[in-house]
Amino acid sequence: MFRLASILYSLIATTLAGTAMIAVLTAGFDTLVPIVVAAIVGALVALPVSYFVARAMYET
């Protein structure tokens, strides 16, 4: 299951980090710090999300 979660993390992390960055840029924060923070938050949020998605896929 760890292998599946790792593969899913590579997809989910880029999606969530990109979405967070677009949200920050749309909100008008166009300096380096908010963009980097949004990317890090998106990558951190992707950890439990990829685990739960992998667990749901593994159980079915």
N, CA, C and O atoms as a CHARMM CRD file, in Angstrom:
* protein
*
  240
    1    1 MET  N      0.81600  -1.18500   0.00000 PROA 1      0.00000
    2    1 MET  CA     0.00000   0.00000   0.00000 PROA 1      0.00000
    3    1 MET  C      0.86800   1.26100   0.00000 PROA 1      0.00000
    4    1 MET  O      0.45100   2.29800  -0.51700 PROA 1      0.00000
    5    2 PHE  N      2.06900   1.18000   0.57500 PROA 2      0.00000
    6    2 PHE  CA     2.95300   2.34100   0.59300 PROA 2      0.00000
    7    2 PHE  C      3.35000   2.75200  -0.81700 PROA 2      0.00000
    8    2 PHE  O      3.45100   3.94100  -1.11900 PROA 2      0.00000
    9    3 ARG  N      3.57500   1.76600  -1.67500 PROA 3      0.00000
   10    3 ARG  CA     3.94100   2.08200  -3.05500 PROA 3      0.00000
   11    3 ARG  C      2.80500   2.80100  -3.77700 PROA 3      0.00000
   12    3 ARG  O      3.03300   3.76900  -4.50300 PROA 3      0.00000
   13    4 LEU  N      1.59300   2.32400  -3.57400 PROA 4      0.00000
   14    4 LEU  CA     0.43400   2.97400  -4.17900 PROA 4      0.00000
   15    4 LEU  C      0.26500   4.38700  -3.64600 PROA 4      0.00000
   16    4 LEU  O     -0.01100   5.31400  -4.40800 PROA 4      0.00000
   17    5 ALA  N      0.42800   4.55200  -2.34500 PROA 5      0.00000
   18    5 ALA  CA     0.30200   5.88700  -1.74000 PROA 5      0.00000
   19    5 ALA  C      1.38800   6.82700  -2.25300 PROA 5      0.00000
   20    5 ALA  O      1.14200   8.02100  -2.42400 PROA 5      0.00000
   21    6 SER  N      2.57600   6.30300  -2.49800 PROA 6      0.00000
   22    6 SER  CA     3.66700   7.13600  -3.02100 PROA 6      0.00000
   23    6 SER  C      3.37600   7.61000  -4.43600 PROA 6      0.00000
   24    6 SER  O      3.62200   8.76800  -4.77600 PROA 6      0.00000
   25    7 ILE  N      2.86000   6.72300  -5.24500 PROA 7      0.00000
   26    7 ILE  CA     2.50800   7.10000  -6.61900 PROA 7      0.00000
   27    7 ILE  C      1.37400   8.11300  -6.60700 PROA 7      0.00000
   28    7 ILE  O      1.40500   9.10200  -7.33800 PROA 7      0.00000
   29    8 LEU  N      0.38200   7.86100  -5.77800 PROA 8      0.00000
   30    8 LEU  CA    -0.73600   8.80300  -5.68800 PROA 8      0.00000
   31    8 LEU  C     -0.28100  10.14600  -5.13100 PROA 8      0.00000
   32    8 LEU  O     -0.79400  11.18900  -5.53500 PROA 8      0.00000
   33    9 TYR  N      0.68400  10.13000  -4.20300 PROA 9      0.00000
   34    9 TYR  CA     1.17400  11.38500  -3.62900 PROA 9      0.00000
   35    9 TYR  C      1.80500  12.26500  -4.70000 PROA 9      0.00000
   36    9 TYR  O      1.63600  13.48400  -4.69000 PROA 9      0.00000
   37   10 SER  N      2.53000  11.64600  -5.62000 PROA 10     0.00000
   38   10 SER  CA     3.16400  12.44900  -6.66500 PROA 10     0.00000
   39   10 SER  C      2.12300  13.15400  -7.53400 PROA 10     0.00000
   40   10 SER  O      2.37800  14.24800  -8.03700 PROA 10     0.00000
   41   11 LEU  N      0.98300  12.55200  -7.71000 PROA 11     0.00000
   42   11 LEU  CA    -0.08000  13.19100  -8.49700 PROA 11     0.00000
   43   11 LEU  C     -0.89400  14.17700  -7.66200 PROA 11     0.00000
   44   11 LEU  O     -1.18100  15.28900  -8.10500 PROA 11     0.00000
   45   12 ILE  N     -1.25900  13.76200  -6.46200 PROA 12     0.00000
   46   12 ILE  CA    -2.12200  14.58800  -5.61500 PROA 12     0.00000
   47   12 ILE  C     -1.38000  15.81600  -5.10700 PROA 12     0.00000
   48   12 ILE  O     -1.96600  16.89600  -5.02800 PROA 12     0.00000
   49   13 ALA  N     -0.10500  15.67500  -4.76100 PROA 13     0.00000
   50   13 ALA  CA     0.66000  16.81200  -4.23100 PROA 13     0.00000
   51   13 ALA  C      0.81300  17.91300  -5.27400 PROA 13     0.00000
   52   13 ALA  O      0.66200  19.09300  -4.96000 PROA 13     0.00000
   53   14 THR  N      1.11000  17.53100  -6.50900 PROA 14     0.00000
   54   14 THR  CA     1.25300  18.56500  -7.54100 PROA 14     0.00000
   55   14 THR  C     -0.07500  19.24500  -7.81900 PROA 14     0.00000
   56   14 THR  O     -0.12100  20.44700  -8.07700 PROA 14     0.00000
   57   15 THR  N     -1.16000  18.47300  -7.76700 PROA 15     0.00000
   58   15 THR  CA    -2.48000  19.06400  -8.00600 PROA 15     0.00000
   59   15 THR  C     -2.86300  20.03700  -6.89500 PROA 15     0.00000
   60   15 THR  O     -3.29600  21.15600  -7.16900 PROA 15     0.00000
   61   16 LEU  N     -2.70600  19.61200  -5.64500 PROA 16     0.00000
   62   16 LEU  CA    -3.08800  20.47900  -4.52400 PROA 16     0.00000
   63   16 LEU  C     -2.16000  21.68100  -4.38900 PROA 16     0.00000
   64   16 LEU  O     -2.61600  22.78400  -4.08800 PROA 16     0.00000
   65   17 ALA  N     -0.87200  21.48000  -4.60700 PROA 17     0.00000
   66   17 ALA  CA     0.05900  22.60700  -4.52700 PROA 17     0.00000
   67   17 ALA  C     -0.22300  23.61100  -5.64000 PROA 17     0.00000
   68   17 ALA  O     -0.20200  24.81900  -5.40200 PROA 17     0.00000
   69   18 GLY  N     -0.48300  23.13000  -6.83200 PROA 18     0.00000
   70   18 GLY  CA    -0.81300  24.02300  -7.94200 PROA 18     0.00000
   71   18 GLY  C     -2.11400  24.77000  -7.72200 PROA 18     0.00000
   72   18 GLY  O     -2.22100  25.95400  -8.04000 PROA 18     0.00000
   73   19 THR  N     -3.10300  24.07300  -7.17800 PROA 19     0.00000
   74   19 THR  CA    -4.38000  24.72000  -6.88200 PROA 19     0.00000
   75   19 THR  C     -4.22000  25.79400  -5.81200 PROA 19     0.00000
   76   19 THR  O     -4.79700  26.87600  -5.91700 PROA 19     0.00000
   77   20 ALA  N     -3.43400  25.48800  -4.78500 PROA 20     0.00000
   78   20 ALA  CA    -3.19700  26.47700  -3.72700 PROA 20     0.00000
   79   20 ALA  C     -2.43900  27.68500  -4.26500 PROA 20     0.00000
   80   20 ALA  O     -2.72900  28.82000  -3.88700 PROA 20     0.00000
   81   21 MET  N     -1.47400  27.44500  -5.14000 PROA 21     0.00000
   82   21 MET  CA    -0.72700  28.56100  -5.72000 PROA 21     0.00000
   83   21 MET  C     -1.62200  29.43700  -6.59000 PROA 21     0.00000
   84   21 MET  O     -1.50900  30.66200  -6.55500 PROA 21     0.00000
   85   22 ILE  N     -2.50300  28.82900  -7.36200 PROA 22     0.00000
   86   22 ILE  CA    -3.43000  29.60500  -8.18900 PROA 22     0.00000
   87   22 ILE  C     -4.38400  30.41100  -7.31000 PROA 22     0.00000
   88   22 ILE  O     -4.71100  31.55500  -7.62600 PROA 22     0.00000
   89   23 ALA  N     -4.82600  29.81100  -6.20600 PROA 23     0.00000
   90   23 ALA  CA    -5.71300  30.53900  -5.29300 PROA 23     0.00000
   91   23 ALA  C     -5.00400  31.74000  -4.67500 PROA 23     0.00000
   92   23 ALA  O     -5.59800  32.80800  -4.53400 PROA 23     0.00000
   93   24 VAL  N     -3.74000  31.56900  -4.30800 PROA 24     0.00000
   94   24 VAL  CA    -2.97100  32.67200  -3.71900 PROA 24     0.00000
   95   24 VAL  C     -2.75100  33.77300  -4.75300 PROA 24     0.00000
   96   24 VAL  O     -2.90000  34.95600  -4.44600 PROA 24     0.00000
   97   25 LEU  N     -2.40000  33.39000  -5.96000 PROA 25     0.00000
   98   25 LEU  CA    -2.18300  34.39500  -6.99800 PROA 25     0.00000
   99   25 LEU  C     -3.47800  35.11400  -7.36200 PROA 25     0.00000
  100   25 LEU  O     -3.46200  36.31500  -7.63400 PROA 25     0.00000
  101   26 THR  N     -4.58700  34.40100  -7.37100 PROA 26     0.00000
  102   26 THR  CA    -5.87600  35.01800  -7.66800 PROA 26     0.00000
  103   26 THR  C     -6.28600  35.99100  -6.57200 PROA 26     0.00000
  104   26 THR  O     -6.93800  37.00100  -6.83900 PROA 26     0.00000
  105   27 ALA  N     -5.89700  35.68000  -5.33200 PROA 27     0.00000
  106   27 ALA  CA    -6.21800  36.55900  -4.21000 PROA 27     0.00000
  107   27 ALA  C     -5.37200  37.83200  -4.20200 PROA 27     0.00000
  108   27 ALA  O     -5.63300  38.75000  -3.42400 PROA 27     0.00000
  109   28 GLY  N     -4.36500  37.88600  -5.06300 PROA 28     0.00000
  110   28 GLY  CA    -3.58000  39.10400  -5.17700 PROA 28     0.00000
  111   28 GLY  C     -2.23500  39.07000  -4.47800 PROA 28     0.00000
  112   28 GLY  O     -1.52000  40.07200  -4.47100 PROA 28     0.00000
  113   29 PHE  N     -1.88200  37.95400  -3.90000 PROA 29     0.00000
  114   29 PHE  CA    -0.57000  37.83000  -3.25400 PROA 29     0.00000
  115   29 PHE  C      0.43400  37.36400  -4.29600 PROA 29     0.00000
  116   29 PHE  O      0.46000  36.19000  -4.66500 PROA 29     0.00000
  117   30 ASP  N      1.25800  38.28600  -4.76700 PROA 30     0.00000
  118   30 ASP  CA     2.15100  37.94700  -5.87200 PROA 30     0.00000
  119   30 ASP  C      3.63100  38.03500  -5.50400 PROA 30     0.00000
  120   30 ASP  O      4.48700  38.20600  -6.37200 PROA 30     0.00000
  121   31 THR  N      3.92200  37.91600  -4.21300 PROA 31     0.00000
  122   31 THR  CA     5.32400  37.87900  -3.80300 PROA 31     0.00000
  123   31 THR  C      5.74600  36.42900  -3.57000 PROA 31     0.00000
  124   31 THR  O      4.92800  35.51300  -3.63900 PROA 31     0.00000
  125   32 LEU  N      7.01600  36.24000  -3.29800 PROA 32     0.00000
  126   32 LEU  CA     7.56800  34.88800  -3.20100 PROA 32     0.00000
  127   32 LEU  C      7.03600  34.10700  -2.00500 PROA 32     0.00000
  128   32 LEU  O      6.69400  32.93200  -2.13700 PROA 32     0.00000
  129   33 VAL  N      6.96500  34.74300  -0.85200 PROA 33     0.00000
  130   33 VAL  CA     6.63200  34.02800   0.38200 PROA 33     0.00000
  131   33 VAL  C      5.23300  33.39900   0.33300 PROA 33     0.00000
  132   33 VAL  O      5.11800  32.21200   0.63900 PROA 33     0.00000
  133   34 PRO  N      4.17200  34.11200  -0.03000 PROA 34     0.00000
  134   34 PRO  CA     2.86100  33.46000  -0.07600 PROA 34     0.00000
  135   34 PRO  C      2.78500  32.32700  -1.09700 PROA 34     0.00000
  136   34 PRO  O      2.08600  31.34100  -0.86500 PROA 34     0.00000
  137   35 ILE  N      3.47600  32.44800  -2.20000 PROA 35     0.00000
  138   35 ILE  CA     3.44600  31.40500  -3.21600 PROA 35     0.00000
  139   35 ILE  C      4.13900  30.14600  -2.70000 PROA 35     0.00000
  140   35 ILE  O      3.63300  29.04000  -2.88300 PROA 35     0.00000
  141   36 VAL  N      5.28700  30.30900  -2.06000 PROA 36     0.00000
  142   36 VAL  CA     6.01300  29.16000  -1.52000 PROA 36     0.00000
  143   36 VAL  C      5.23800  28.51400  -0.37700 PROA 36     0.00000
  144   36 VAL  O      5.17700  27.28800  -0.27900 PROA 36     0.00000
  145   37 VAL  N      4.65000  29.33200   0.48400 PROA 37     0.00000
  146   37 VAL  CA     3.85600  28.79300   1.59100 PROA 37     0.00000
  147   37 VAL  C      2.66700  28.00700   1.05300 PROA 37     0.00000
  148   37 VAL  O      2.34800  26.94000   1.57800 PROA 37     0.00000
  149   38 ALA  N      2.01300  28.50700   0.02700 PROA 38     0.00000
  150   38 ALA  CA     0.88800  27.79700  -0.56200 PROA 38     0.00000
  151   38 ALA  C      1.32100  26.46000  -1.16000 PROA 38     0.00000
  152   38 ALA  O      0.60300  25.46700  -1.04300 PROA 38     0.00000
  153   39 ALA  N      2.47600  26.43100  -1.79100 PROA 39     0.00000
  154   39 ALA  CA     2.98300  25.18000  -2.36200 PROA 39     0.00000
  155   39 ALA  C      3.31900  24.17400  -1.26200 PROA 39     0.00000
  156   39 ALA  O      3.04300  22.98300  -1.40700 PROA 39     0.00000
  157   40 ILE  N      3.90800  24.64000  -0.17400 PROA 40     0.00000
  158   40 ILE  CA     4.24900  23.73900   0.93500 PROA 40     0.00000
  159   40 ILE  C      2.99200  23.22200   1.62100 PROA 40     0.00000
  160   40 ILE  O      2.90600  22.04200   1.96200 PROA 40     0.00000
  161   41 VAL  N      2.02300  24.09800   1.82200 PROA 41     0.00000
  162   41 VAL  CA     0.76200  23.66800   2.43800 PROA 41     0.00000
  163   41 VAL  C      0.06100  22.64000   1.55500 PROA 41     0.00000
  164   41 VAL  O     -0.46900  21.65000   2.05800 PROA 41     0.00000
  165   42 GLY  N      0.05400  22.86400   0.26100 PROA 42     0.00000
  166   42 GLY  CA    -0.55700  21.89800  -0.64700 PROA 42     0.00000
  167   42 GLY  C      0.13800  20.55500  -0.60200 PROA 42     0.00000
  168   42 GLY  O     -0.51800  19.51500  -0.65100 PROA 42     0.00000
  169   43 ALA  N      1.45900  20.56300  -0.50900 PROA 43     0.00000
  170   43 ALA  CA     2.21000  19.30600  -0.43300 PROA 43     0.00000
  171   43 ALA  C      1.96300  18.58900   0.88900 PROA 43     0.00000
  172   43 ALA  O      1.89200  17.36100   0.92500 PROA 43     0.00000
  173   44 LEU  N      1.83100  19.34600   1.96900 PROA 44     0.00000
  174   44 LEU  CA     1.56800  18.72400   3.27200 PROA 44     0.00000
  175   44 LEU  C      0.14900  18.18000   3.37200 PROA 44     0.00000
  176   44 LEU  O     -0.07300  17.12500   3.96700 PROA 44     0.00000
  177   45 VAL  N     -0.80200  18.88800   2.80000 PROA 45     0.00000
  178   45 VAL  CA    -2.18100  18.41000   2.81100 PROA 45     0.00000
  179   45 VAL  C     -2.32000  17.13800   1.97600 PROA 45     0.00000
  180   45 VAL  O     -3.18900  16.30800   2.24200 PROA 45     0.00000
  181   46 ALA  N     -1.47700  16.99200   0.98500 PROA 46     0.00000
  182   46 ALA  CA    -1.54700  15.81900   0.11400 PROA 46     0.00000
  183   46 ALA  C     -1.12800  14.53900   0.81100 PROA 46     0.00000
  184   46 ALA  O     -1.49600  13.45600   0.35600 PROA 46     0.00000
  185   47 LEU  N     -0.37200  14.62100   1.89600 PROA 47     0.00000
  186   47 LEU  CA     0.05500  13.41000   2.60600 PROA 47     0.00000
  187   47 LEU  C     -1.13000  12.59100   3.12700 PROA 47     0.00000
  188   47 LEU  O     -1.25300  11.42100   2.76600 PROA 47     0.00000
  189   48 PRO  N     -2.00400  13.16200   3.96200 PROA 48     0.00000
  190   48 PRO  CA    -3.13600  12.34000   4.41800 PROA 48     0.00000
  191   48 PRO  C     -4.13300  12.02800   3.29700 PROA 48     0.00000
  192   48 PRO  O     -4.76400  10.97100   3.29800 PROA 48     0.00000
  193   49 VAL  N     -4.26900  12.93900   2.35500 PROA 49     0.00000
  194   49 VAL  CA    -5.19900  12.68500   1.25200 PROA 49     0.00000
  195   49 VAL  C     -4.75000  11.48000   0.43900 PROA 49     0.00000
  196   49 VAL  O     -5.56800  10.62600   0.09900 PROA 49     0.00000
  197   50 SER  N     -3.48000  11.40100   0.12900 PROA 50     0.00000
  198   50 SER  CA    -2.99300  10.26000  -0.64500 PROA 50     0.00000
  199   50 SER  C     -3.08100   8.97200   0.16200 PROA 50     0.00000
  200   50 SER  O     -3.32700   7.90900  -0.40700 PROA 50     0.00000
  201   51 TYR  N     -2.88700   9.04300   1.46900 PROA 51     0.00000
  202   51 TYR  CA    -3.04400   7.85100   2.30000 PROA 51     0.00000
  203   51 TYR  C     -4.48700   7.34500   2.27300 PROA 51     0.00000
  204   51 TYR  O     -4.72300   6.14900   2.10200 PROA 51     0.00000
  205   52 PHE  N     -5.44600   8.24800   2.44100 PROA 52     0.00000
  206   52 PHE  CA    -6.84900   7.82400   2.45700 PROA 52     0.00000
  207   52 PHE  C     -7.31200   7.32500   1.09200 PROA 52     0.00000
  208   52 PHE  O     -8.09300   6.37700   1.00800 PROA 52     0.00000
  209   53 VAL  N     -6.83800   7.95200   0.03700 PROA 53     0.00000
  210   53 VAL  CA    -7.18900   7.47900  -1.30700 PROA 53     0.00000
  211   53 VAL  C     -6.58500   6.10800  -1.56600 PROA 53     0.00000
  212   53 VAL  O     -7.25000   5.23700  -2.12700 PROA 53     0.00000
  213   54 ALA  N     -5.33300   5.90400  -1.16500 PROA 54     0.00000
  214   54 ALA  CA    -4.68300   4.60600  -1.34600 PROA 54     0.00000
  215   54 ALA  C     -5.37900   3.53000  -0.52300 PROA 54     0.00000
  216   54 ALA  O     -5.55400   2.40300  -0.98500 PROA 54     0.00000
  217   55 ARG  N     -5.77200   3.87700   0.68700 PROA 55     0.00000
  218   55 ARG  CA    -6.47600   2.90100   1.52600 PROA 55     0.00000
  219   55 ARG  C     -7.81800   2.52900   0.92300 PROA 55     0.00000
  220   55 ARG  O     -8.21000   1.36200   0.94500 PROA 55     0.00000
  221   56 ALA  N     -8.52500   3.51500   0.38200 PROA 56     0.00000
  222   56 ALA  CA    -9.80900   3.22300  -0.25300 PROA 56     0.00000
  223   56 ALA  C     -9.62800   2.37300  -1.51200 PROA 56     0.00000
  224   56 ALA  O    -10.43600   1.48500  -1.78500 PROA 56     0.00000
  225   57 MET  N     -8.58500   2.63800  -2.26500 PROA 57     0.00000
  226   57 MET  CA    -8.33900   1.84500  -3.47500 PROA 57     0.00000
  227   57 MET  C     -7.84600   0.44500  -3.12400 PROA 57     0.00000
  228   57 MET  O     -8.17000  -0.51600  -3.82100 PROA 57     0.00000
  229   58 TYR  N     -7.07100   0.32100  -2.06100 PROA 58     0.00000
  230   58 TYR  CA    -6.49400  -0.96400  -1.68300 PROA 58     0.00000
  231   58 TYR  C     -7.54600  -1.90300  -1.12600 PROA 58     0.00000
  232   58 TYR  O     -7.45700  -3.11700  -1.30800 PROA 58     0.00000
  233   59 GLU  N     -8.55000  -1.34500  -0.44100 PROA 59     0.00000
  234   59 GLU  CA    -9.58200  -2.17500   0.18900 PROA 59     0.00000
  235   59 GLU  C    -10.60800  -2.67500  -0.80700 PROA 59     0.00000
  236   59 GLU  O    -11.28800  -3.66400  -0.53300 PROA 59     0.00000
  237   60 THR  N    -10.74300  -2.02900  -1.94900 PROA 60     0.00000
  238   60 THR  CA   -11.75200  -2.48500  -2.90300 PROA 60     0.00000
  239   60 THR  C    -11.17900  -3.42200  -3.91800 PROA 60     0.00000
  240   60 THR  O    -11.90000  -3.89900  -4.79500 PROA 60     0.00000
